[in-house]
Amino acid sequence: MNERSLQNFLIALKAIQANKIRSMLTALGIIFGVAAVIAMLAIGNGAKQEILEQIKLVGVNNIVISQAKEQKEEKTDEKESSVSQKRYTPGLTLLDAQSIHEVIDCVDKISPEVVIETDFVYGGLRRSGKLVGTVPEYFDITNFSIFEGTGFNNSQLVSGDQVCIIGKGIMTRFFAKEDPLGRYIKCGKVWLKIIGVLNDRLISASSVSNLGIRNYNMDIYIPLKTMLIRYTNRSLVTKSSVEAAQRDDGGDDEKKPVKNVQQLDRLVIRVKNSEILQPAAEVISRMMTRRHNGVTDYEITIPELLLKQQQRTKDIFNLVLGFIAGISLLVGGIGIMNIMLASVLERIKEIGIRLSIGARKQDIAQQFVFEAILISVAGGLAGIALGIVLSYVISGFAGITTIISGWSILVSFAVAAITGLVFGITPAKRAAKEDPINSLRYE
C-alpha cells in the first residue's frame, strides 16, 4: 500500500469512527449472515461426524439378518373362505450362517449372536445386563478391540468353556479396585472366568436411538457354544417347550401349530466390497427364503446404506440452510451498498472539499471502498464470534453435535470481505463522479 492509499485508508477509518452507530447498523447484516453460515456449517460437520461414528459402531460393509415376526399366508377358494397355510421354518440357525459363508463368495466374515438378559453378580454387587454368545469374528466386524487380556481361543470355542470377555463398563462397576483378569463373575447361574476386557466404546444418545443399539460397554461376551450348552439353545424341542407353546397358543387346540423358536438372535455378515452390498443382500435374501421354506421370519438390513441415505438427507438440509445463510449475507451486502449511497449524499460537500484541494477521483473511490471493506471485515469478525457462541448454544440446549472447523471461519471471513468490496464499488463510483463545484454548492 503506497502513501496515498494509506492516507485514504486512514480517512476512511476516521469516517467510520465518526459515525459509529451508522457503521454498526450497516454491519448488522454481515454479522448475522456470517454467524448463520458458521453455525450451519458447524451443525453440518457435527452431523457428518455422528454418521461416521455410527458407521464405526455398526461396522463397514455389514449386512444384518435379525429375527422378525413370521408372516402368515392365507389362501381362499369357493369352498373355503379362509384356510390357514403355515409351513415349517427352522428359524435363524447356525446352519444358515454356515451355508451363507460356504455358498456366497463375496462374504468375508460372519458373526452369529445369541443375546439374553440376565444378572451379573460379583463381590456382593448385582446388576442386570446383556450376555452375548458369539464368535471371535464379532469383535472384528464391530470394530471392538481388547483393552487387556485375550480373546477366545479355538479350544474354548469348541468345548464351550466357562470363559468371558467383559465390557469396559463392567470392569468399572465390579472391578474398580482390582484386576478382573482371572476372576470369576456369576452370570445367571453360571460362574465365568474373565479372560479379557474390551476397550471403552463411546456411544451417543442419538446413535442409540437411530441405530437401535445398546451400551456395549455393559455387556459380557461368551463363546457361542458356551451359550448354547450352558444357557439356552432355543432350537432344541423339549417337552416343556412344547407344553409352553401350546399354552401360549390357547391350550389344547390341535389346529394351532407349535411356535417356531429361532436359535440365533442375529447374523452379522461382512462382505468384501461395499459396492456389492445391495446385490449380496438380495442373494442372501433368496437363499434364506429357500432355507426357511418361503416363510419370512427374518429381516435383512444394510446399516451402512441406511446411514449414507441419512447423510444425504442431512446434506440436502444443510445445503438449504447454507443457502438461506448466504441470502442473509447478500442482504447484508445490499444494506452496506444502500447506506453507503446515502452516506455519499450526506458527504457531498466533504467530497467537493477533498477534490478542490487536490484529491483525485481515484482517491475518493478508494476511500469509500475502504469504508465498505472495513465495515464488512469488522462485521465478519463480530459474526465469527457470534457464530462460535451460537454453535455452542445450539449444542448445549438443542442436544445437537456441532463442530466448528477452521476452514468455515476462513470462508465466512473471506465472504464478508468480498461482500464489502463488491457492494462498496457502486457507492465509490458514485462518489468519484461528483463534480467538485456542484459539491461545494450542495446544501
C-alpha positions as CSV (number, residue, x, y, z in Angstrom):
1,M,0.0,0.0,0.0
2,N,1.5,3.3,-1.1
3,E,1.4,6.5,0.9
4,R,-1.6,7.9,-0.9
5,S,-3.6,4.7,-0.4
6,L,-2.6,4.7,3.3
7,Q,-3.9,8.2,3.6
8,N,-7.2,7.2,2.0
9,F,-7.4,4.2,4.4
10,L,-6.9,6.5,7.4
11,I,-9.6,8.9,6.2
12,A,-12.0,6.0,5.8
13,L,-11.2,4.7,9.3
14,K,-11.8,8.2,10.8
15,A,-15.1,8.5,8.9
16,I,-16.3,5.2,10.4
17,Q,-15.2,6.2,13.9
18,A,-17.1,9.5,13.5
19,N,-20.3,7.6,12.6
20,K,-20.1,4.5,14.9
21,I,-23.9,3.8,15.2
22,R,-24.5,4.1,11.5
23,S,-21.5,1.8,10.8
24,M,-22.7,-0.7,13.4
25,L,-26.2,-0.8,11.8
26,T,-24.6,-1.1,8.4
27,A,-22.6,-4.2,9.6
28,L,-25.6,-6.0,11.2
29,G,-26.5,-7.8,8.0
30,I,-22.9,-9.1,7.7
31,I,-22.7,-10.0,11.4
32,F,-25.8,-12.2,11.3
33,G,-25.0,-13.6,7.9
34,V,-21.5,-14.8,8.9
35,A,-22.8,-16.1,12.2
36,A,-25.5,-18.1,10.4
37,V,-23.0,-19.6,8.0
38,I,-20.6,-20.7,10.8
39,A,-23.5,-22.1,12.9
40,M,-24.9,-24.0,9.9
41,L,-21.6,-25.4,8.8
42,A,-20.9,-26.4,12.5
43,I,-24.2,-28.3,12.5
44,G,-23.4,-30.0,9.2
45,N,-19.9,-31.0,10.4
46,G,-21.4,-32.4,13.6
47,A,-24.0,-34.4,11.7
48,K,-21.3,-35.8,9.4
49,Q,-19.1,-36.8,12.4
50,E,-22.1,-38.6,14.0
51,I,-22.7,-40.5,10.8
52,L,-19.1,-41.6,10.7
53,E,-19.2,-42.7,14.3
54,Q,-22.4,-44.6,13.7
55,I,-20.8,-46.4,10.7
56,K,-17.9,-47.4,13.0
57,L,-20.4,-48.8,15.5
58,V,-22.3,-51.0,13.1
59,G,-19.2,-51.8,11.1
60,V,-18.3,-51.3,7.5
61,N,-19.8,-53.4,4.6
62,N,-22.1,-55.2,7.0
63,I,-25.4,-56.9,6.3
64,V,-27.5,-57.7,9.4
65,I,-30.1,-60.6,9.5
66,S,-32.3,-60.4,12.6
67,Q,-35.4,-62.1,13.8
68,A,-38.8,-61.0,12.6
69,K,-42.3,-62.0,13.3
70,E,-43.5,-64.7,11.0
71,Q,-45.7,-63.6,8.1
72,K,-48.9,-65.7,7.8
73,E,-50.2,-66.7,4.4
74,E,-53.8,-67.4,3.6
75,K,-55.5,-68.9,0.6
76,T,-59.2,-68.6,-0.3
77,D,-61.3,-70.6,-2.8
78,E,-65.0,-71.1,-3.4
79,K,-65.3,-74.0,-1.0
80,E,-63.3,-72.5,1.9
81,S,-63.4,-68.8,2.8
82,S,-60.1,-69.0,4.7
83,V,-57.6,-71.8,5.2
84,S,-54.5,-71.1,7.2
85,Q,-51.4,-72.4,5.4
86,K,-48.4,-72.5,7.7
87,R,-45.2,-74.1,6.6
88,Y,-42.4,-75.2,8.9
89,T,-39.4,-73.0,9.3
90,P,-36.3,-73.8,11.4
91,G,-35.8,-70.1,12.2
92,L,-32.5,-68.4,12.3
93,T,-29.9,-71.1,12.9
94,L,-26.2,-71.8,12.8
95,L,-26.8,-73.8,9.7
96,D,-27.9,-70.5,8.0
97,A,-24.6,-68.9,8.9
98,Q,-22.6,-71.9,7.7
99,S,-24.5,-72.1,4.4
100,I,-24.1,-68.4,3.7
101,H,-20.4,-68.5,4.4
102,E,-19.8,-71.6,2.2
103,V,-22.0,-70.7,-0.7
104,I,-21.6,-66.9,-1.2
105,D,-18.1,-66.0,-2.3
106,C,-18.3,-62.3,-1.5
107,V,-18.8,-62.9,2.2
108,D,-15.7,-62.0,4.2
109,K,-16.7,-62.8,7.7
110,I,-19.9,-63.8,9.5
111,S,-20.9,-63.5,13.2
112,P,-23.8,-65.4,14.7
113,E,-25.2,-63.9,18.0
114,V,-27.4,-65.0,20.8
115,V,-28.3,-62.4,23.4
116,I,-30.1,-63.0,26.7
117,E,-30.9,-60.7,29.6
118,T,-29.5,-62.0,32.9
119,D,-28.0,-60.9,36.2
120,F,-24.3,-60.3,36.8
121,V,-23.1,-60.9,40.4
122,Y,-19.6,-60.2,41.9
123,G,-18.4,-59.1,45.3
124,G,-21.9,-58.6,46.7
125,L,-22.9,-56.4,43.7
126,R,-25.7,-57.4,41.4
127,R,-26.6,-55.8,38.1
128,S,-28.8,-56.9,35.1
129,G,-27.2,-56.8,31.7
130,K,-26.8,-58.5,28.3
131,L,-25.0,-61.8,28.0
132,V,-23.9,-62.2,24.4
133,G,-22.9,-65.5,22.9
134,T,-20.8,-65.0,19.8
135,V,-17.6,-65.9,17.9
136,P,-14.2,-64.1,17.6
137,E,-15.3,-62.6,14.2
138,Y,-17.8,-60.5,16.1
139,F,-15.2,-58.2,17.6
140,D,-13.5,-57.7,14.2
141,I,-16.8,-57.0,12.4
142,T,-18.0,-54.5,15.0
143,N,-14.5,-52.8,15.4
144,F,-14.0,-53.9,19.0
145,S,-10.5,-54.2,20.4
146,I,-9.1,-55.9,23.5
147,F,-8.1,-53.5,26.3
148,E,-6.3,-56.2,28.3
149,G,-6.3,-59.9,28.3
150,T,-7.0,-62.1,25.3
151,G,-9.9,-63.2,23.1
152,F,-11.4,-66.6,22.8
153,N,-9.1,-69.4,21.6
154,N,-10.2,-72.4,19.5
155,S,-10.3,-74.8,22.4
156,Q,-12.7,-72.5,24.3
157,L,-14.9,-72.1,21.3
158,V,-15.1,-75.9,20.5
159,S,-15.5,-77.0,24.2
160,G,-17.9,-74.3,25.3
161,D,-15.7,-73.3,28.2
162,Q,-16.9,-71.1,31.0
163,V,-14.9,-68.0,30.0
164,C,-16.0,-64.5,29.2
165,I,-14.8,-61.1,27.9
166,I,-16.3,-58.1,29.7
167,G,-17.1,-54.6,28.5
168,K,-15.2,-51.7,30.0
169,G,-18.3,-50.6,31.9
170,I,-18.5,-53.9,33.7
171,M,-14.9,-53.6,34.8
172,T,-15.6,-50.1,36.1
173,R,-18.7,-51.2,38.1
174,F,-17.4,-54.5,39.5
175,F,-13.6,-54.3,39.5
176,A,-12.8,-50.7,40.3
177,K,-10.1,-51.6,42.8
178,E,-8.8,-54.9,41.4
179,D,-7.6,-56.6,38.2
180,P,-10.6,-58.5,36.6
181,L,-8.4,-60.9,34.7
182,G,-8.6,-64.4,36.1
183,R,-11.6,-63.5,38.4
184,Y,-14.9,-65.3,38.2
185,I,-18.2,-63.4,37.7
186,K,-21.6,-65.1,38.1
187,C,-23.8,-64.6,35.0
188,G,-27.2,-66.1,35.7
189,K,-26.5,-69.5,37.3
190,V,-23.0,-70.0,35.8
191,W,-19.7,-68.7,37.0
192,L,-17.5,-67.5,34.2
193,K,-13.8,-66.8,34.2
194,I,-12.8,-63.4,32.8
195,I,-10.1,-63.7,30.2
196,G,-10.3,-60.2,28.6
197,V,-11.6,-56.7,28.8
198,L,-12.8,-54.7,25.8
199,N,-11.8,-51.1,25.1
200,D,-14.3,-48.4,26.0
201,R,-16.8,-47.7,23.2
202,L,-18.3,-44.2,23.3
203,I,-21.9,-44.2,22.2
204,S,-24.1,-41.1,21.9
205,A,-27.8,-41.0,22.7
206,S,-28.6,-40.3,19.0
207,S,-26.7,-43.4,18.0
208,V,-28.7,-45.5,20.4
209,S,-32.0,-44.1,19.1
210,N,-31.0,-44.1,15.4
211,L,-29.4,-47.5,15.2
212,G,-31.3,-49.3,17.9
213,I,-28.1,-50.4,19.6
214,R,-27.3,-50.8,23.3
215,N,-24.5,-49.7,25.5
216,Y,-21.9,-52.4,24.6
217,N,-19.7,-51.4,27.5
218,M,-22.1,-53.0,29.9
219,D,-22.2,-56.4,28.0
220,I,-20.4,-59.7,28.8
221,Y,-19.4,-61.9,25.9
222,I,-19.0,-65.6,25.9
223,P,-18.3,-68.3,23.2
224,L,-21.4,-69.1,21.2
225,K,-21.2,-72.8,22.1
226,T,-21.0,-71.9,25.8
227,M,-24.3,-70.0,25.4
228,L,-25.9,-72.9,23.6
229,I,-24.7,-75.6,26.0
230,R,-24.8,-73.9,29.4
231,Y,-27.6,-71.3,29.0
232,T,-30.1,-71.8,26.2
233,N,-30.4,-73.5,22.8
234,R,-33.9,-72.5,21.6
235,S,-33.7,-74.8,18.6
236,L,-33.9,-77.8,20.8
237,V,-37.5,-79.0,21.1
238,T,-38.3,-80.4,24.6
239,K,-41.4,-81.5,26.3
240,S,-41.5,-78.3,28.4
241,S,-41.1,-76.1,25.3
242,V,-44.0,-77.9,23.5
243,E,-46.2,-77.5,26.5
244,A,-45.3,-73.8,26.9
245,A,-46.0,-73.2,23.2
246,Q,-49.4,-74.9,23.5
247,R,-50.4,-72.8,26.5
248,D,-49.4,-69.7,24.6
249,D,-51.5,-70.7,21.6
250,G,-54.6,-71.4,23.5
251,G,-54.4,-74.7,25.3
252,D,-55.2,-78.0,23.6
253,D,-56.4,-76.6,20.3
254,E,-54.7,-79.1,17.9
255,K,-55.3,-76.8,14.9
256,K,-52.8,-74.3,16.3
257,P,-49.2,-75.2,15.5
258,V,-46.3,-75.1,17.9
259,K,-44.4,-71.8,17.6
260,N,-41.0,-71.9,15.8
261,V,-38.3,-70.6,18.1
262,Q,-35.2,-69.2,16.4
263,Q,-31.8,-70.5,17.6
264,L,-30.0,-67.2,16.9
265,D,-31.0,-63.6,17.5
266,R,-28.9,-62.1,14.8
267,L,-26.4,-62.8,12.0
268,V,-23.9,-60.0,11.0
269,I,-22.3,-60.6,7.7
270,R,-19.4,-58.6,6.3
271,V,-18.9,-58.6,2.5
272,K,-15.6,-57.8,0.8
273,N,-16.7,-54.7,-1.1
274,S,-19.2,-52.0,-0.3
275,E,-20.2,-51.8,-3.9
276,I,-21.8,-55.2,-3.8
277,L,-23.7,-54.7,-0.5
278,Q,-27.1,-54.5,-2.2
279,P,-26.6,-57.4,-4.6
280,A,-25.2,-59.6,-1.8
281,A,-28.2,-58.8,0.4
282,E,-30.5,-59.8,-2.5
283,V,-28.7,-63.1,-2.9
284,I,-28.8,-63.8,0.8
285,S,-32.5,-63.0,0.9
286,R,-33.3,-65.5,-1.8
287,M,-31.1,-68.1,-0.1
288,M,-32.8,-67.6,3.2
289,T,-36.2,-67.8,1.6
290,R,-35.4,-71.2,0.3
291,R,-33.9,-72.4,3.5
292,H,-36.9,-71.2,5.5
293,N,-39.5,-72.8,3.2
294,G,-40.8,-69.5,1.9
295,V,-41.6,-68.2,5.4
296,T,-40.2,-64.7,6.0
297,D,-39.3,-64.9,9.7
298,Y,-36.2,-62.8,9.3
299,E,-35.3,-59.2,8.4
300,I,-32.3,-58.1,6.3
301,T,-30.9,-54.6,6.8
302,I,-27.8,-52.8,5.5
303,P,-26.9,-50.3,8.2
304,E,-24.2,-48.5,6.1
305,L,-26.6,-47.8,3.2
306,L,-29.2,-46.6,5.7
307,L,-26.7,-44.2,7.3
308,K,-25.5,-43.0,3.9
309,Q,-29.1,-42.2,2.9
310,Q,-29.5,-40.4,6.2
311,Q,-26.2,-38.5,5.5
312,R,-27.6,-37.5,2.0
313,T,-30.8,-36.2,3.6
314,K,-28.8,-34.2,6.1
315,D,-26.5,-32.8,3.4
316,I,-29.6,-31.5,1.5
317,F,-30.9,-30.0,4.7
318,N,-27.6,-28.3,5.4
319,L,-27.4,-27.1,1.8
320,V,-30.7,-25.4,2.2
321,L,-29.7,-23.8,5.5
322,G,-26.4,-22.7,4.0
323,F,-28.3,-21.1,1.1
324,I,-30.5,-19.3,3.5
325,A,-27.5,-18.1,5.4
326,G,-25.9,-16.9,2.1
327,I,-29.0,-14.9,1.3
328,S,-28.6,-13.1,4.6
329,L,-25.1,-12.2,3.6
330,L,-26.4,-10.9,0.3
331,V,-29.0,-8.8,2.1
332,G,-26.2,-7.6,4.4
333,G,-24.2,-6.6,1.3
334,I,-27.2,-4.7,-0.2
335,G,-27.6,-3.0,3.2
336,I,-24.0,-1.8,3.0
337,M,-24.5,-0.5,-0.5
338,N,-27.7,1.4,0.4
339,I,-26.2,3.0,3.5
340,M,-23.0,3.9,1.7
341,L,-25.0,5.5,-1.1
342,A,-26.9,7.5,1.5
343,S,-23.5,8.4,3.1
344,V,-22.3,9.7,-0.3
345,L,-25.3,12.1,-0.4
346,E,-24.7,13.2,3.1
347,R,-21.0,13.9,2.5
348,I,-21.1,15.6,-0.9
349,K,-19.7,18.8,0.5
350,E,-16.8,16.8,2.1
351,I,-16.2,15.2,-1.3
352,G,-16.1,18.6,-3.0
353,I,-13.6,19.9,-0.5
354,R,-11.3,17.0,-1.0
355,L,-11.5,17.3,-4.8
356,S,-10.9,21.0,-4.7
357,I,-7.7,20.7,-2.6
358,G,-6.1,18.2,-5.0
359,A,-7.6,14.8,-4.3
360,R,-8.2,12.7,-7.4
361,K,-11.4,10.8,-8.2
362,Q,-9.4,7.6,-7.7
363,D,-8.8,8.8,-4.1
364,I,-12.5,9.4,-3.4
365,A,-13.4,6.0,-4.9
366,Q,-10.7,4.3,-2.8
367,Q,-11.9,6.0,0.4
368,F,-15.4,4.7,0.0
369,V,-14.2,1.2,-1.0
370,F,-12.0,1.1,2.1
371,E,-15.0,2.2,4.3
372,A,-17.2,-0.6,2.9
373,I,-14.4,-3.2,3.4
374,L,-13.7,-2.1,6.9
375,I,-17.3,-2.3,7.8
376,S,-17.6,-5.8,6.3
377,V,-14.4,-7.0,7.9
378,A,-15.4,-5.7,11.3
379,G,-18.9,-7.3,10.8
380,G,-17.2,-10.5,9.7
381,L,-15.1,-10.7,12.9
382,A,-18.1,-9.9,15.1
383,G,-20.1,-12.5,13.1
384,I,-17.4,-15.2,13.6
385,A,-17.5,-14.6,17.4
386,L,-21.3,-14.7,17.4
387,G,-21.3,-17.8,15.2
388,I,-19.0,-19.7,17.6
389,V,-21.1,-18.7,20.6
390,L,-24.3,-19.7,18.7
391,S,-22.8,-23.1,17.8
392,Y,-22.1,-23.9,21.5
393,V,-25.6,-22.6,22.5
394,I,-27.2,-24.9,19.9
395,S,-25.1,-27.8,21.1
396,G,-25.9,-27.2,24.7
397,F,-29.7,-26.5,24.5
398,A,-30.8,-28.5,21.5
399,G,-28.5,-31.5,22.1
400,I,-27.1,-31.3,18.5
401,T,-23.5,-32.1,18.0
402,T,-21.7,-29.1,16.4
403,I,-18.1,-29.0,15.1
404,I,-16.5,-25.7,14.2
405,S,-13.8,-26.0,11.6
406,G,-11.1,-23.5,10.7
407,W,-11.9,-23.5,7.1
408,S,-15.5,-22.5,7.8
409,I,-14.3,-19.5,9.7
410,L,-11.9,-18.6,6.9
411,V,-14.6,-18.9,4.2
412,S,-17.0,-16.8,6.2
413,F,-14.4,-14.1,6.8
414,A,-13.4,-14.1,3.1
415,V,-17.0,-13.9,2.0
416,A,-17.6,-10.9,4.4
417,A,-14.5,-9.1,2.9
418,I,-15.5,-9.8,-0.6
419,T,-19.1,-8.7,0.1
420,G,-17.8,-5.3,1.3
421,L,-15.6,-4.9,-1.7
422,V,-18.3,-5.9,-4.3
423,F,-21.1,-3.8,-2.7
424,G,-18.8,-0.9,-2.0
425,I,-17.8,-0.4,-5.6
426,T,-21.1,1.2,-6.7
427,P,-21.2,3.9,-3.9
428,A,-17.4,4.6,-4.5
429,K,-18.0,5.2,-8.2
430,R,-21.0,7.4,-7.4
431,A,-18.8,9.5,-5.0
432,A,-15.9,9.7,-7.5
433,K,-18.3,11.1,-10.2
434,E,-19.3,14.1,-8.2
435,D,-18.5,17.5,-9.7
436,P,-16.3,19.5,-7.2
437,I,-18.0,22.8,-7.9
438,N,-21.6,21.4,-7.5
439,S,-20.4,19.6,-4.4
440,L,-19.2,22.7,-2.8
441,R,-22.5,24.4,-3.5
442,Y,-24.5,21.5,-2.2
443,E,-26.6,22.3,0.9
